[in-house]
Amino acid sequence: MRQDIPDNRAWFQDWANEYDATLGKVSRHQIMLDLAVTVSGVGRGDEVLDIGCGTGLLSLRFLAAADCRITAIDSSAEMLALFQEKIEQYGLAERVRCQQLSAEEMDFGPGRFEIVAATVALHHVREKAPVIGTIRDSLKDGGRFVLGEIDMDTTGSQDDPERLSRILQYLTSELELAMREGGVQAFERMYDNGKKHILNDGEYCISMRQWEELCRGAGFRDVAVHPVPGYDWFKVLVATK
Ligand SMILES: C[S@@+](CC[C@H](N)C(=O)[O-])C[C@H]1O[C@@H](n2cnc3c(N)ncnc32)[C@H](O)[C@@H]1O
């Protein structure tokens, strides 16, 4: 792995076994994944790239929605192993190819995919513009980039109280939801993640407006943002090559 790529693999190694029982249980996450698949317009025969696939929650929805094929990448071997178990369990091996690869290092060449999707994965990437450029390059003409993300700007100085208050507003709603829907285990995990947002320790969120600008800057057209109904802090962006 290159020196300038943040290495958060130990953290995700630790989270992997609890992922489906924590964030995977939160209804807001499930609604966002469903929305991402709906707005992608996935169809029969489409080649889909899922970046930061984790335990496969998004990929499995694509596979259920259409007779498509998935290339799924993640920097965490533990996350991929859990997805691989599901692939075997559901007999999906011919439709999914998993690869341990970081977003910063991927290079699938030009015009490979109808859809490139990433849900709550790309905010872990510190230098986003080059990755957005690679994504656009890897899409076929008319292909769509689908991004499900937290709409929160954590840029700025860590000792800025206004920035802290902005992040804490998000964390209050996020932690309440985690406790309500995933219990103490989900709360603990999201609480731990919250500190990482504040310290920009493997979490580098930007606002949806900033994601839109990055996409337009990379040459995407028809950039549209869909709110996740009932959950102001989460949005799904679709952009066309
Ligand atoms: C919060 S999980 C999201 C998983 C899945 N997309 C979902 O929506 O349930 C973030 C995933 O991104 C992966 N990840 C983090 N940084 C990454 C990077 N730089 N390149 C590729 N994957 C990364 C993590 O290993 C983890 O599996």
The ligand as a Tripos MOL2 file, in Angstrom:
@<TRIPOS>MOLECULE
LIG
   27    29     1     0     0
SMALL
NO_CHARGES

@<TRIPOS>ATOM
      1 C1        -18.8020    1.7220    6.6230 C.3       1 LIG1
      2 S1        -18.2220    0.3900    5.6230 S.3       1 LIG1
      3 C2        -19.4100    0.3990    4.2460 C.3       1 LIG1
      4 C3        -19.6140   -0.9840    3.6570 C.3       1 LIG1
      5 C4        -20.7250   -1.0860    2.6080 C.3       1 LIG1
      6 N1        -20.4260   -0.2520    1.4550 N.3       1 LIG1
      7 C5        -22.0550   -0.7070    3.2010 C.2       1 LIG1
      8 O1        -22.6300    0.3090    2.7800 O.co2     1 LIG1
      9 O2        -22.5360   -1.4170    4.0920 O.co2     1 LIG1
     10 C6        -16.7990    1.0760    4.8480 C.3       1 LIG1
     11 C7        -16.0070    0.0430    4.0630 C.3       1 LIG1
     12 O3        -15.0400    0.7370    3.2770 O.3       1 LIG1
     13 C8        -13.8220    0.0230    3.3540 C.3       1 LIG1
     14 N2        -12.7450    0.9950    3.0860 N.ar      1 LIG1
     15 C9        -12.2810    1.9510    3.9120 C.ar      1 LIG1
     16 N3        -11.3290    2.6670    3.3020 N.ar      1 LIG1
     17 C10       -11.2170    2.1510    2.0570 C.ar      1 LIG1
     18 C11       -10.4030    2.4730    0.9450 C.ar      1 LIG1
     19 N4         -9.5280    3.4660    1.0090 N.pl3     1 LIG1
     20 N5        -10.5310    1.7210   -0.1830 N.ar      1 LIG1
     21 C12       -11.4310    0.6890   -0.2440 C.ar      1 LIG1
     22 N6        -12.2170    0.3440    0.7820 N.ar      1 LIG1
     23 C13       -12.1100    1.0780    1.9150 C.ar      1 LIG1
     24 C14       -13.7950   -0.5620    4.7440 C.3       1 LIG1
     25 O4        -12.8870   -1.6510    4.8420 O.3       1 LIG1
     26 C15       -15.2410   -0.9370    4.9360 C.3       1 LIG1
     27 O5        -15.5050   -2.2410    4.5120 O.3       1 LIG1
@<TRIPOS>BOND
     1     1     2 1
     2     2     3 1
     3     2    10 1
     4     3     4 1
     5     4     5 1
     6     5     6 1
     7     5     7 1
     8     7     8 2
     9     7     9 1
    10    10    11 1
    11    11    12 1
    12    11    26 1
    13    12    13 1
    14    13    14 1
    15    13    24 1
    16    14    15 ar
    17    14    23 ar
    18    15    16 ar
    19    16    17 ar
    20    17    18 ar
    21    17    23 ar
    22    18    19 1
    23    18    20 ar
    24    20    21 ar
    25    21    22 ar
    26    22    23 ar
    27    24    25 1
    28    24    26 1
    29    26    27 1
@<TRIPOS>SUBSTRUCTURE
     1 LIG1         1 GROUP 0 **** ****
